[in-house]
Amino acid sequence: MADCLVEVRDLCKYFPVAGKKTLKAVDHVSFTIEKGQTLGIVGESGCGKTTCGRTLIGLYPKTSGEILFAGQDVTELAGKERLRFKKRAQMIFQDPYSSLDPRMTIAEIVAEGLQVHTNLSRKERQERAAEELLAVGLTRDYLNRFAHELSGGQRQRVGIARALAVEPEFIVCDEPISALDVSIQAQIVNLLIRLQKERGLTYLFISHDLSMVRHISDYVGIMYLGALVEYGTGAQVFSEALHPYTKALISAIPDPDPDSGHEEKKIRLSGEVPSPVDPPPGCRFAPRCAFACEACHAQMPAWEHAGEGRYVACHRWKEIKEKGV
Amino acid sequence: MTQADEHLLEVEHLRVSFHTYAGEVKAVRDVSFFLDEGETLAFVGESGCGKSVTSKALMRLLKPPVARIDEGSRISFCGEDVLRMDKKRLRALRGAEISMIFQDPMTSLNPTMTCGKQIMETLMLHRGMDKAAARKEAIRMLETVRIPDAEKRVDQYPHQMSGGMRQRVMIAIALACNPKILIADEPTTALDVTIQAQILELLQNLREELHTAVILVTHDLGVVANFADRIQVMYAGQIVERGTVREIFREAKHPYTWALLRSVPKLAKETKQELYTLKGTPPDLILPLAHCPFAARCEYCMPICRERMPEETSLSGTHGVCCHLQHPMAPKVEGFTTMQGGSAGG
């Protein structure tokens, strides 16, 4: 664990909602990301994955818990220290349409971070912006254009160039591909992988697309209703899932093969994700789980160590694993 | 042409163009196909390939004068010419005989009306029911689409429901009058995987129960593989390959279909490998197209591809492909099928 860049311990983020209730968007989440690796976080909409990413880089103040970045707690930073952290951790947003200012040129968008974080002159900043555009597969010609002149894929490349401009070590990619066409998605994922190899970047890759997460991630965390339910290497989680929710999620991916017989083997989940305002008292997945027993409804399962680098939050994972269901 | 009369829906030489400031965009270029009772046909392609425009043209939902269905196009539904229908007949057709589910259940329901009212609206208009009967039927429809607590849900507004619920309400509205054809335009794109699986299963069951023909518009080959009977691959406003599900997934002949099949990420694959991407972008549909539209992006492009439009070669009764590679003198190339891609192992 020497090269651990990001460490999150018991992170909680609650939002107050009407009627003096609290919405537990992120509830006691813990994970680590090693330098140069990618952690993929998967879950359905509303499971708190985006909130988790945003809290991590300080866009939301945390409710409780610790976020260690290179060994330093970054949640209480202020002033210059905080600015320095922001230079090291950047974000790529989901929607390339609303995350670029329509009144700024591409050059201004990409160079804005440099103005805050460096002492470069206007001309030098322009030069750096041009370099970053080249790195993400665009040309100098785009410098003086506006966002509305670009396609979705090109805009997302600009979003990536903006994050790269300040030379960060860590990037939170919040659903960077879900607003794009399939063929463009593959291009953007290839670009992210290439940049990671070239610059040794560390990613937190948030997505609901399981096959893309499997492709890009070293480690995968599965989130359900504000809490992580399973964590492990990509191969572990996808080939021998322990948690019933992970199993259902993987089997719900449509198989592009008409003869696979996949339809018959599918685990069907009934019902929908309950509201995070009033989560069920025990295991949050219990109301939809085929294996739920009394203990599951009454008591929250612990975040258990389940072998080399693996964690799972389920009362019955051992039984389920032994029976091989 | 004895067989032609038997098809439920027949489209011949459909051309749709949009008049914009930049010029005339020819979104659909000479598309012909048919649909039989109870079968499912899928339109597959990237955004902008004309799949949604084609499906909207079937119900004449495209607004003139901006959008125009060009001379020479023919759409016949049960032997009746849709393009010649007057306003009154169209009104009766839409919703009652052909209906549509849209991609985004968040924006396609009316936020100021209860879900029940929105279903009742169709029933009262097309089936002449009174309010009480329509309400009863609306509750029955909500039960049909497996919405729990239908009695209570009928009086709720769309904002009180989740995305999956709203899509179920959309399906209930679309199926309220027991239409002959249901057009589903990316019905699950906006939904999560587990909800997507639920909605697809529901559509599949309803299709069998009600014997409705379905046109599925999607870019997701995974959804198509288990749902459709026949597939039409569209590119730049044209059908480049058509066939049964098995023919497309196992014996595809068009380089564009290969590219689509290859770009589906497989779970078993090694991670962090370069994913297959199709280079370039689709052609600008404002420009005239005299040659194969895919030529500029095709790995197997030959000189003829940049000169002449390929004609459709028929490989079997159901399988057809528009590609110069089918010419007897063209080089034989190894294609891509899911068989070779192999989703097993790992």
HADDOCK unambig.tbl for C-alpha pairs under 7 A between the chains (distance, minus, plus):
assign (segid A and resid 44 and name CA) (segid B and resid 192 and name CA) 5.72 0.50 0.50
assign (segid A and resid 45 and name CA) (segid B and resid 192 and name CA) 6.78 0.50 0.50
assign (segid A and resid 181 and name CA) (segid B and resid 46 and name CA) 6.94 0.50 0.50
assign (segid A and resid 181 and name CA) (segid B and resid 47 and name CA) 6.81 0.50 0.50
assign (segid A and resid 183 and name CA) (segid B and resid 263 and name CA) 6.84 0.50 0.50
assign (segid A and resid 183 and name CA) (segid B and resid 277 and name CA) 6.13 0.50 0.50
assign (segid A and resid 183 and name CA) (segid B and resid 278 and name CA) 6.55 0.50 0.50
assign (segid A and resid 186 and name CA) (segid B and resid 275 and name CA) 5.92 0.50 0.50
assign (segid A and resid 186 and name CA) (segid B and resid 276 and name CA) 6.94 0.50 0.50
assign (segid A and resid 186 and name CA) (segid B and resid 277 and name CA) 5.99 0.50 0.50
assign (segid A and resid 187 and name CA) (segid B and resid 277 and name CA) 6.13 0.50 0.50
assign (segid A and resid 190 and name CA) (segid B and resid 274 and name CA) 5.79 0.50 0.50
assign (segid A and resid 190 and name CA) (segid B and resid 275 and name CA) 6.28 0.50 0.50
assign (segid A and resid 193 and name CA) (segid B and resid 272 and name CA) 6.57 0.50 0.50
assign (segid A and resid 211 and name CA) (segid B and resid 265 and name CA) 6.06 0.50 0.50
assign (segid A and resid 211 and name CA) (segid B and resid 266 and name CA) 6.47 0.50 0.50
assign (segid A and resid 211 and name CA) (segid B and resid 267 and name CA) 5.53 0.50 0.50
assign (segid A and resid 212 and name CA) (segid B and resid 265 and name CA) 6.97 0.50 0.50
assign (segid A and resid 214 and name CA) (segid B and resid 267 and name CA) 6.69 0.50 0.50
assign (segid A and resid 214 and name CA) (segid B and resid 271 and name CA) 6.76 0.50 0.50
assign (segid A and resid 215 and name CA) (segid B and resid 271 and name CA) 4.46 0.50 0.50
assign (segid A and resid 215 and name CA) (segid B and resid 272 and name CA) 5.69 0.50 0.50
assign (segid A and resid 216 and name CA) (segid B and resid 271 and name CA) 6.10 0.50 0.50
assign (segid A and resid 216 and name CA) (segid B and resid 272 and name CA) 5.30 0.50 0.50
assign (segid A and resid 249 and name CA) (segid B and resid 194 and name CA) 6.32 0.50 0.50
assign (segid A and resid 252 and name CA) (segid B and resid 193 and name CA) 5.94 0.50 0.50
assign (segid A and resid 252 and name CA) (segid B and resid 194 and name CA) 5.65 0.50 0.50
assign (segid A and resid 252 and name CA) (segid B and resid 197 and name CA) 5.94 0.50 0.50
assign (segid A and resid 253 and name CA) (segid B and resid 193 and name CA) 6.45 0.50 0.50
assign (segid A and resid 254 and name CA) (segid B and resid 222 and name CA) 4.68 0.50 0.50
assign (segid A and resid 254 and name CA) (segid B and resid 223 and name CA) 5.63 0.50 0.50
assign (segid A and resid 255 and name CA) (segid B and resid 222 and name CA) 4.92 0.50 0.50
assign (segid A and resid 256 and name CA) (segid B and resid 221 and name CA) 5.73 0.50 0.50
assign (segid A and resid 256 and name CA) (segid B and resid 222 and name CA) 3.88 0.50 0.50
assign (segid A and resid 256 and name CA) (segid B and resid 225 and name CA) 5.35 0.50 0.50
assign (segid A and resid 257 and name CA) (segid B and resid 225 and name CA) 5.75 0.50 0.50
assign (segid A and resid 257 and name CA) (segid B and resid 338 and name CA) 6.58 0.50 0.50
assign (segid A and resid 258 and name CA) (segid B and resid 225 and name CA) 4.81 0.50 0.50
assign (segid A and resid 258 and name CA) (segid B and resid 226 and name CA) 5.60 0.50 0.50
assign (segid A and resid 258 and name CA) (segid B and resid 246 and name CA) 6.81 0.50 0.50
assign (segid A and resid 269 and name CA) (segid B and resid 194 and name CA) 6.76 0.50 0.50
